[in-house]
Amino acid sequence: MNKPAITAVILAAGKGTRMKSAQAKVLHELYCKPMLHHVLDAVAAAGITQPAVIVGHQREQVLASLQNYRVNPVVQEEQLGTGHAVLCAETACAAADLIMILCGDTPLIRPETLRAMIEQHQKTQAVLTLMTTELDNPFGYGRIISNDTGHVLRIVEQKDADEAQRAIREINAGIYVAQADFLFAALRQVGTNNSQGEVYLTDIVGIAVQQGVRVEKFVHHPAIDVLGVNSRVELAQAHAALQLRRNHELMLSGVTIYSPETVLVSPASTLEQDVILQAGVQIKGRCALATGVILESGVVLQDCTVGSKAVIGAHSVLRGCTVREGEHVPPLTKQWV
């Protein structure tokens, strides 16, 4: 069997009004880069190249941020709903057999989650697979309506749900894998008879069920991995989660971090074994720390190289510096190159 051609469609056209910002939501930064970049990096790490990115609101700024990415930009001239956004990408997806749809505001999504979802879709020979998760408080999310055997029937959005449906805890995570021919044919059937007057992407689930084609759920836990960022509070929560993920990996590799919730290490930096990071350390840009380096509390480094067993004193701020092997930098040192 030939391996299917897969492309991703990333929805990045919305305004994100709940962020209360003049800046497009997907450009808000957390853990060293815009949230849209985190999604693109996860897609690339999952083995999907040159995704289609749907842009609309502040399209020039969003596209300018993507100069270092290989993407197919697709303009949604009017924001007429998520289904309309995906339909705009039909030409960009002409060579694809499978389409994975994601939102540009889900920076915590993991590449291994995307790979597992694609694998399940192919293994079950589904026409449509949707990702779901469960929340104690599902307010605001589309609810998964299933039959007595657990098979999905449709998705009902919060504003269109009745009281019984709003009590359902299983929600739509907004990530789909679909056969390309089914997807675009189904989207052309979706109407706008809903509270928003928009073309809902979620309506393709009900269409698939009506057509009798195979629909599968990919249930993912923990929920935080797949939820979108819709406010400054959620932005901070997502930043903290990514920061702790990175620190957890570093500690498992042999780095000591005494207060990991207070320490930031950029993804482009490299730390060797037996490096010690005290509370409040920030390592930005591209830094390289050799074996046995000690950074005392409150140290900030940016684009620095630090030799083995060097010690940088508390609350020092260094940028573009090289610290020699065994060197001791006094506390409160400020050096910018």
N, C-alpha and C positions, 0 to 999 in steps of 0.2 A: 504494500500500500504506500502510495506517495505521501510524503509529509505535506500537510496543508500549508498554504501560505497564510500567515497571520499578520494582521495589522491592528494597531490600536487607534481608537478615536478618543481623544482627550478633550473634555468639555471645559473650555476656559473663556467663555464669552460673557459670563454674567457680571453684574455690578457688585454683588455682595453687599447689599444695603445694610445688613446687620452689623457689618464691621464699622459702620459710621466713619467712613474714610473717603477722601477724594481719590485714593489710589485703588486700582483694580484689586479685587480680593486675592487673586492668584499670585500677585506680585508682593504681597506681604511676606516679610522674611521671618524665618525661624530656623534655628540651628544652622546658621551660616549662609543660607541661600533662600530665594523665594520658594514658596510652597509648591508652585508648579514644577520647579526644577527637581524637587524630591520625587514627584510622581514620574517625571520623565526618566530619572535615574533608575527608579524601580522597574519601569517598563523595559529599559535597555538591558538591565541586569537579568530580566526574565527572558531575554533572547528575542525581543521584538524590536526591529529596527525601523527607523524613519516613520514614526507615528504621525497621524493627522491630528493637528491641534486646531480646535475650533476657537476662533477669536471674534470678538465683537466690541464690547465696551473697552475703550482705551486700547484698541488693537495695535496702534503704532508702538506704544510702550511695551505691550506684551511681546510683540514680535521682536522688538529691539533686545529684549532680555534673552531671546532664544538664539542669538547669533552663534553660540558655540554648540548648538544642538542641530542634528540632522532631522528636520521635521518637514511635513507637508502642511503649510498653513492654509486654513480654510476660513473664509470670512462669512459670518452669519450677519447679514446686513441689519436684520431686525430680530430682536430677541423674542421669538414666538414659541419658546418652549424647548425642552430637552430633545423631544422627538424631532422637531424641526431642525435643531442643531446637528443631529446625527445625519439626517437626510441631506443636509448641505455637503456632507463629506462623501457622498456616494461616488462621485467621479474620482476622488483621491483614493478610494478603496477598490478601484476597478479590478486590480490584480489579486485581490485577497479572496481566500476561501472562507476564512474565519475572521470575525471582527470582535475585538475586545474593547468594551466601552468603559471608560473611567472618568471620574471628575478630577479637575485640576486642583481641587481643594482637599485632597486626601493624602497629606504628606507622610503619614505613618504606614502606608501600604508597603508590604514587604515583597520582594521579588519572588521568594519561595511560595508565597500565597498565590500569586498570579500564575506561577508555573503549575502548582497543584490544581488550580481551578481549570486551566486548559487541559491538563492531563485527565481530570475527571470528565470533562465535556467530551473528549475524544473516546475515552474508555466506555462511557455509557451510550455513545452514538446519539447524543442529544442534538436537537436543532437549536435549542436555546437553554442556556444555563444562567441563572441569576444568583448572585451572592447575597446571603442573608446573615443576620446575626440577631442576638436578643439583648434587649435593654430593660432595666427595671423601670425606667421612665422613658417610654418611646415617643413622647410628645414631639410633634413636628415631622416625624418620619412616616413614609408610606408603610402600611401594614400588609403583611403577607397573609392572604386568604387561602387556606388549604382545605382539602376535603378530609373525611374521617380517616383516610389512610395516609395522610400527610403530604399528598401530592398538591402542588401549588395550583391554584385556580386563577388568581389575578392579584394585582396590587391595588390597594385603595389608598389614596393620598389622605393626609391628616384632615385637610379642609373638606374632603368629600366623604369622610368616614362617619358612620353612625356610632352610637354609644358603645354597642357591643364590639364593633370593629376597632374602636380606639382602645379597648382593653387588651387587645392582642399585643404581646411583647416581642414577637418576631417581626423584624423590620427589614426593609429593602436597603441594602448597603450601597446600591447605585453602581455596581460593577456587573457587567454582563459579558458572556461569550455567546455569539450567535453565528449561524451559517449566514454568509453574506447575502445570498439570494433571498432567503426568507426575511432577513432583517429589513432590507430596503423595500421589499414588496409589502411587508406588514406596515411599515411606517407610512406608506402612501394611503393606507386604509384608516389611519388614526384621525379622529375628528377633534373638535375643540369643545365638546359638550361637557364642560366641567367648570368648577368655580373660578378658575384662573383664565378660562378662554384660551388655553394654550394646547399645543400638541404634546401630550405626555408620552415620553419614552416608555413609561411603565405599562402603557396600554398594549404593548406588543405581547405581554405575557398572556392576557386574556385572548388575544387574537390567535396565538399559538395553540392555546387550549381548545378554542373553538374549531380550529383546523385539524385537531387530533394529532399534532406532531409532538415529539417527545420534548418535554420541559423538565429540567432538573434544577434542584437547589444545591448550592454549594454553601454549607453552613460554616461560618468562621467564628472562632473565639480566639483571643479576647476581642470584644467589640471595638475597643479604642483603636485597633489597627486599621479599621476600615471606615471610621466615621469622618465626616467632613469637618472642616474648620469654618465656623460661621460667625465668630465673635472674637474680640480681643481676649476674652477669658479662655476660649478654646485654643486660640493661638498660643497662649502661654502654656497651656497643658500639653499641647503637642510638642512644643519646644522642649519642655522638661522631659517628655518621654523619649525623644530622640537623643537628647544629651545623656540620659541614663543608659540607653541602649549602647551607645558608644563607650561609655565608661565601664559598663559591665564587660564588654568585649576586651577592653584594655586590661582590666583586672584579671580576667581569665588568662590573658597572655603573659602575665607576670609583672604588671605595673601596680604599684601601691597608690591608692587614692583614698585618703582618709575621710573626706566628706564629699562623696561623689555627686550629691545633689547640688553642690556649690561650685563644681569644677566643670569647665567647658574645654573640650579638646576638639579642634576642627577636624573634619573627616580627611583633609589633605595632609595632616601632620603624622609623623611616624615617631613612635616611642619604643625604645628597646627595653629588655627586661631589667628589673630592679630600679627603674625610675621611680621616684617618690614625689607625689604631688600633694601638697598640703591644702588646706581649705581656701577657697576663693581664687584658685589659679585659673587663668584664661590663656589658652594657647590657640592663637588665631593664624589664619593664612596657611602657609607651608612651613612648618617647623620640623626640625629633626633633632631628637634628644637621644643621645647615646646611653649606653649602660651605666646605671648608677647615678644619674643626674638627680639632684634634689632641688625642687622648686619650693621655696618657703611660702607661707601664706600670702595671698594677695598678689602674687607675681603675674604680670601680663607680658606675654611674648607674642610677637607677630613677625613671621618670616625670618626666624632665627635658627641658627645651627649651634647646638650645645654639645661640647665634647664630654667624654665619659668622666664620671665622678666630679663634674663641676657642680658648684652650689651657687644658686642665685638667691640673694637675701630678700627678706620679706618686703613686699610692696614695691619691688623694682619694676620698671616698665622699659622694655627693650624692643626695638623694631629694626629689622634688617641687620642684626648683629651676629657675629661669630664669637662664641665663648670657648676658650681653649680647654683642653683636657685638664681636669684638676683645678681649674681656676675658681676662685671665690669672688663673687660679685657682691659688694656690700649692700645692705638693705637700703631701700629708697633711691637706688640708682635710676637715673633717667637717661636713656641713650637712644637716639633716633638717627638712623642712617638713611 
